[in-house]
Every structure is written in structure tokens, then in C-alpha cells.
């Protein structure tokens, strides 16, 4: 197996120069750098992470902390993060800080304190009051994908606007009895639920429909949406003609519940979600699109900037969602078509 000395010999330079050329630590002229890199490729030499760390003072590793690993949004963000880190030749250490797990406290008190990373990306974390100081005490740049507060940089979609636009779409179609399903069940991100609920309520109030606003709490999952929708739609008295779901999984659950109750979607019930989940196209779901992978990539880009310049102040990047109209929404019975389905609108 070739070592740094072999690379240096082939390139006709000293070991120290070869090391600087491959790690980026210290000045090396561009022609020499190219020659050393070519020698390394010829010999199949790859600098070890420990060697690069010694030379640069960095671990070449990024920590990723998230409360769920298997849920769609988190898995998509993680794929984006991983792709961006691989492109930069960096390693990834994943911490699964599930709120219900016994190991979450261990992660905050011990694993993060070891600082075996150059920076941390926290995805939808919502740290408890006692956890936030521990998170900030690591002394490394932290970027959040979805989050609150001004202590760290954050990337997220405009949740308030997403729910408002979803509600406005239904109002434009002619719906008046529009219910919001999801959130308020001590599950998932409390502030995301709250912002989306507020956006729905604002749209209803602006349209003079505040008296029609109704919130049915549910867990943020397909089974949670299904159970909540069964309760909401199980009786014809006061049944809404449309539903804004807190996310696509809840929306799909509501569509399944409606079909099992003999309620036609969209003839008798229009349903809008938020996410553009991988199931959205299958269920012809009208939704507000967010791009989790893109958020993961942007988080890495932002974190790299903060690692390069630790004095850089935190920034908050808000991405606007995009309305995608499919076949789960239509005017109420008796009203003519207002908006064509299968259309896409930019925010």
C-alpha cells in the first residue's frame, strides 16, 4: 500500500510538501499541487482522516442530529446532507435523538460534548429547555433544518404561508366549511404544527370565514390522519367539504378514511396536504411542495461557510413552498370548475 512518502517521491517533492498539497494546510504552488495530486491518483493514495485531521486541526466529520431517522422528511434531508458531504470528501456521524428514547440525554450530555465533528446539523430537533445550553456549549457551528430561536442558523420552509395558500386554494374553489386536521397531539414539531394552524386560521379569517374554522388534532402520521378523519367525517351533520392537512401523510390518511366511509374525493371532500411526499402523486394529492433534500444540501453549504468563518452571524433562510394542484381538490358539488387540476404554481 502506497504512503505519503511514495507520493512525494513520485512527484519529486518532500513529504511535508506532499502533505500540504493533499490536505490544503499551508501554501503550495498550483503546479506542485497538481503534480502531487496526480501522483496520488496514480498510486491510489487517499489521505487518512486522522492524517488530515492532524494537518488541518479538523476532524473532517460533520455531526447530524435528528429525532427520527425513518420518517420521510428526515430521511430525505439526510440524503441531501450525505450527498453534499460526500461531494466534499467529508464523513458523517448520525445521532438519533428520538424524544422517547433513553439515549437522547446521553447524546446531549456525553456524545456531543466529545466534539468529534467540525460542525453540527440539527434537523427538526426542538431541544428541551435544558438541552439548548448543552447544544450551544459544544462550541462548534450549528445549523438547523427547521427550528426556532436566533442562536443558530436555520433553513426551513414558510410553514405559515404553506397552510395559508392551501386554505386559499380551497376558498377560491368555493369551499366554506374547511377543517384543519393535524397537530396538537404532542407529536412531531410543535412549532411547525402551530405555524401551519395559524396560517390556516389567518386565511379563513381574511375570507370572513373565521366562524367556520375547525381544528381536529391528530398524530402526524398516516394512521393518525386516518383516525382523526374517521371522527371528523363519521357523521354527516356539520361535515366539512374540504380539509387542510398539516402534512401529506395526514392528508393521505384522511383520503383513505373518506373512501372507506363512502365519501368521494374530491366530489364530496377536497383534501390538501403540505410536503409533496413520495405518496402524493400516487393519491393524486394537491399539496404545497417543500424539497427536503434541497434543504439538506443548503444546510451543508451554510455550515461549511460558518466553519470557514466562525465569526459569521447566524442567518435564517426561509424557502417558499410551491402549490401543486392534482385531483384531490375540486369545487363543492353544484359549483362549476374554477381551477384546472394537474397544474403547478410557483409561490
C-alpha positions in Angstrom: 0.0 0.0 0.0 1.4 3.4 -1.0 2.1 6.0 1.6 2.8 9.7 1.6 6.5 9.1 1.1 5.7 7.2 -2.2 3.6 10.1 -3.4 6.3 12.6 -2.5 8.9 10.5 -4.3 6.9 10.2 -7.5 6.0 13.9 -7.5 9.6 14.9 -6.8 8.9 16.8 -3.7 9.4 16.4 0.1 6.9 14.6 2.3 5.9 17.9 4.0 5.2 19.5 0.7 3.1 16.5 -0.5 1.2 16.5 2.8 0.4 20.2 2.4 -0.7 19.7 -1.2 -3.1 16.9 -0.3 -4.6 18.4 3.0 -4.7 22.1 1.9 -2.8 23.0 5.1 -0.2 25.5 4.1 0.9 27.1 0.8 1.9 25.0 -2.2 2.2 26.4 -5.7 -0.6 25.3 -8.1 1.8 23.4 -10.4 3.2 21.5 -7.5 -0.2 20.8 -6.1 -1.4 19.4 -9.4 1.7 17.2 -9.6 1.2 15.8 -6.2 -2.4 15.1 -6.7 -1.6 13.3 -10.0 1.0 11.2 -8.2 -1.6 10.3 -5.5 -4.1 9.3 -8.1 -1.5 7.2 -10.0 -0.6 5.3 -6.7 -4.2 5.1 -5.5 -3.2 7.0 -2.3 -6.0 8.5 -0.2 -5.1 10.6 2.9 -6.5 9.0 6.0 -9.0 11.1 8.0 -6.7 11.1 11.0 -3.8 12.4 9.0 -5.9 15.2 7.5 -7.1 16.0 11.0 -3.6 16.3 12.4 -2.6 18.5 9.5 -5.7 20.8 9.5 -6.9 20.6 13.1 -10.3 19.5 11.8 -12.0 16.1 12.1 -13.3 16.1 8.5 -16.5 14.9 10.1 -20.0 16.5 10.4 -22.5 15.6 13.1 -26.1 15.2 12.2 -28.7 15.2 15.0 -32.3 14.4 14.4 -35.2 13.0 16.4 -36.4 10.5 13.8 -34.5 8.6 11.1 -37.2 6.6 9.3 -39.8 9.3 8.8 -40.0 10.6 5.2 -38.9 14.2 5.8 -35.9 13.3 7.9 -34.7 10.6 5.6 -34.9 13.0 2.6 -33.0 15.7 4.4 -30.4 13.1 5.5 -29.9 12.0 1.9 -29.3 15.6 0.8 -26.8 16.1 3.6 -25.0 12.9 2.8 -24.7 13.7 -0.9 -23.3 17.2 -0.1 -20.8 15.9 2.4 -19.6 13.1 0.1 -19.1 15.6 -2.7 -16.8 17.5 -0.3 -15.0 14.3 0.9 -16.4 14.6 4.4 -17.6 12.0 6.9 -20.9 12.0 8.7 -21.8 10.9 12.2 -25.6 10.4 12.8 -27.1 10.9 16.2 -30.7 9.5 16.6 -32.2 11.7 19.3 -35.7 10.3 19.4 -37.7 12.1 22.1 -38.9 8.9 23.6 -35.5 7.1 23.7 -33.4 6.7 26.8 -30.3 7.5 24.9 -31.3 11.1 24.0 -29.9 12.6 27.2 -26.7 10.6 26.7 -26.3 12.1 23.3 -26.6 15.6 24.7 -24.6 15.2 27.8 -21.8 12.9 26.5 -21.6 12.3 22.8 -22.0 15.9 21.7 -19.6 17.0 24.4 -16.8 15.0 22.9 -16.9 17.3 19.8 -15.8 14.7 17.3 -17.1 16.8 14.5 -16.3 20.2 12.9 -19.9 21.3 12.9 -23.4 20.0 13.6 -26.6 20.0 11.6 -29.7 19.6 13.8 -32.8 18.5 11.9 -36.2 19.4 13.4 -34.7 18.9 16.8 -36.8 21.2 19.0 -34.4 20.9 22.0 -35.9 20.9 25.5 -35.0 23.9 27.7 -32.2 22.0 29.5 -30.9 20.7 26.2 -30.4 24.0 24.4 -27.4 25.2 26.6 -25.8 21.8 26.1 -26.2 22.2 22.3 -24.7 25.6 22.3 -21.9 24.6 24.7 -20.2 22.4 22.1 -18.5 25.5 20.7 -18.9 24.3 17.1 -21.0 25.9 14.3 -24.6 24.6 14.4 -27.1 24.8 11.5 -30.8 23.8 12.0 -33.1 22.4 9.3 -36.4 23.6 10.8 -36.1 25.3 14.2 -36.8 28.3 16.3 -34.6 30.8 18.0 -31.7 33.1 16.9 -28.8 31.2 18.5 -28.1 29.2 15.3 -28.6 29.5 11.6 -31.8 27.8 10.4 -33.2 26.7 7.0 -36.9 25.9 6.7 -40.0 26.5 4.5 -42.5 29.2 5.3 -45.0 26.9 7.1 -47.4 29.7 7.8 -47.6 30.6 4.1 -47.9 27.0 3.1 -51.0 26.5 5.1 -52.4 29.8 4.2 -52.0 29.1 0.4 -53.5 25.6 0.9 -56.6 27.2 2.5 -56.8 30.0 0.0 -56.8 27.4 -2.8 -59.9 25.7 -1.3 -61.6 29.0 -0.7 -61.0 30.0 -4.3 -62.7 26.8 -5.4 -65.8 27.9 -3.4 -65.4 25.9 -0.2 -66.5 27.4 3.1 -66.6 24.6 5.6 -62.9 23.8 5.7 -61.4 21.9 8.6 -57.7 21.7 9.6 -56.5 18.2 10.5 -53.3 17.5 12.4 -51.1 18.8 15.2 -52.0 19.4 18.8 -51.4 15.7 19.7 -48.0 16.2 21.3 -46.2 14.6 18.3 -43.7 15.8 15.9 -42.7 19.5 15.8 -44.9 21.7 17.9 -43.9 24.9 16.3 -44.4 23.6 12.8 -47.9 22.5 13.7 -48.6 25.8 15.3 -47.4 27.9 12.3 -49.4 25.8 9.8 -52.5 26.1 12.0 -52.0 29.8 12.3 -51.7 30.1 8.5 -55.0 28.2 8.0 -56.8 30.4 10.6 -55.5 33.6 9.1 -56.7 32.6 5.6 -60.1 31.7 7.0 -60.4 35.0 8.9 -59.3 37.1 5.9 -62.0 35.4 3.8 -64.6 36.2 6.5 -64.8 32.5 7.5 -63.4 32.6 11.0 -66.7 31.2 12.3 -66.2 28.1 10.1 -62.7 27.4 11.2 -62.3 24.0 12.9 -59.3 22.1 14.1 -59.2 18.3 14.6 -55.9 17.3 16.3 -54.1 14.2 15.2 -50.8 12.5 15.4 -48.5 13.4 12.5 -48.7 10.1 10.6 -50.9 8.4 8.1 -52.6 6.3 10.8 -53.1 9.4 12.9 -54.7 11.3 10.0 -56.9 8.3 9.2 -58.2 8.1 12.8 -58.8 11.8 13.1 -60.6 11.9 9.8 -62.9 9.0 10.7 -64.0 11.0 13.8 -64.4 14.2 11.7 -66.2 12.7 8.8 -68.1 10.0 10.6 -71.3 12.0 10.8 -73.0 14.0 8.0 -74.1 16.8 10.4 -71.7 19.7 10.0 -69.3 17.7 7.9 -66.7 19.8 6.1 -66.5 19.9 2.3 -62.7 20.3 2.5 -59.7 19.5 4.6 -56.3 21.2 5.0 -54.0 18.6 6.5 -50.9 19.6 8.5 -48.8 17.3 6.2 -49.2 14.9 3.3 -49.2 11.7 5.5 -52.2 13.1 7.5 -53.8 14.1 4.2 -53.4 10.6 2.7 -54.9 9.1 5.9 -57.9 11.5 5.5 -58.4 10.4 1.9 -58.4 6.7 2.9 -60.8 7.4 5.7 -63.1 9.3 3.4 -63.2 6.5 0.8 -63.9 3.8 3.5 -66.8 6.0 4.7 -68.2 6.2 1.2 -67.2 9.9 0.8 -66.0 10.7 -2.7 -62.7 12.6 -3.1 -62.9 15.3 -4.5 -66.6 15.3 -5.4 -67.7 15.3 -1.7 -64.5 16.2 0.0 -61.4 18.1 -1.2 -58.1 17.4 0.6 -54.9 19.5 0.5 -51.6 18.5 2.1 -48.2 20.0 2.7 -44.9 18.4 1.7 -45.2 16.7 -1.7 -44.5 13.4 0.0 -43.5 10.5 -2.2 -47.1 9.2 -1.8 -48.6 12.4 -3.0 -48.6 11.6 -6.7 -50.0 8.1 -6.0 -53.0 9.6 -4.3 -53.3 12.5 -6.8 -52.9 14.8 -3.8 -53.0 18.5 -4.1 -50.1 19.8 -1.9 -47.6 22.5 -1.1 -44.2 21.3 -2.2 -41.1 21.5 0.0 -37.8 19.9 -1.0 -36.2 18.3 2.0 -33.1 17.1 0.1 -32.5 20.6 -1.1 -32.8 21.8 2.5 -30.2 19.2 3.5 -27.8 20.4 0.7 -28.3 24.1 1.7 -27.6 23.2 5.3 -24.3 21.7 4.4 -23.4 24.8 2.3 -24.3 27.1 5.2 -22.4 25.0 7.7 -19.2 25.0 5.6 -19.4 28.8 5.4 -19.7 29.0 9.2 -16.8 26.5 9.7 -14.6 28.6 7.4 -15.6 31.8 9.3 -16.7 31.1 12.9 -17.4 34.8 13.4 -20.2 34.8 10.8 -23.5 35.7 12.5 -26.4 33.2 12.3 -28.8 33.6 9.4 -32.4 32.4 8.9 -33.3 31.2 5.4 -37.0 30.7 4.6 -37.9 28.9 1.5 -41.3 29.5 -0.1 -43.4 26.4 -0.9 -44.9 25.7 -4.3 -48.6 24.8 -4.9 -49.1 21.6 -6.9 -52.7 21.1 -7.9 -53.7 17.5 -8.5 -57.0 15.6 -8.4 -57.8 15.6 -4.7 -59.4 19.1 -4.9 -62.4 20.4 -6.8 -65.3 22.9 -6.3 -68.1 21.8 -4.0 -71.0 19.9 -5.5 -73.1 22.2 -7.6 -70.3 24.7 -8.4 -68.5 24.9 -11.8 -64.8 24.3 -12.1 -62.6 27.2 -11.0 -59.1 25.8 -11.2 -57.8 23.2 -13.6 -56.2 20.2 -11.9 -52.7 18.8 -12.5 -51.3 22.3 -12.5 -48.2 23.6 -10.8 -47.9 27.1 -9.4 -44.8 28.8 -8.1 -45.1 30.6 -4.7 
